[in-house]
Amino acid sequence: MDSGISITAEKLVEVTAKYASQIAVKEEEYVKAVGFSSREMGQRVVKRVSFWLITQNSTLLYCRLCNRGPFTKRGMFLHLTRMHHSEIKLMLEEEIKREIKTIL
Ligand SMILES: [Zn+2]
């Protein structure tokens, strides 16, 4: 069960970094990451975690985890995936656990 959560979280890290960086994420990317039946759960989890990742000041993006910036969308995405991969994964795991609790 826990390793399942870890695998799901890992698959959602890139999508989360993308969403947080305000790069459009297609529905099929959620389906690819978590499967068709869990895609809505995936979207909720990604949205919630993204909230903690960036601060926006007009069109400029700043990292909320380390206060670096400003970044372009692409720069923000690269920063998040390179510098904060494991933190984002942990945050995703927590949110996925919460989702599972509300289902059970
Ligand atoms: Zn950062």
Boltz pocket constraint, residues with backbone or C-beta under 6 A from the ligand:
constraints:
  - pocket:
      binder: B
      contacts: [[A, 63], [A, 64], [A, 65], [A, 66], [A, 67], [A, 68], [A, 79], [A, 83], [A, 84]]
      max_distance: 6.0
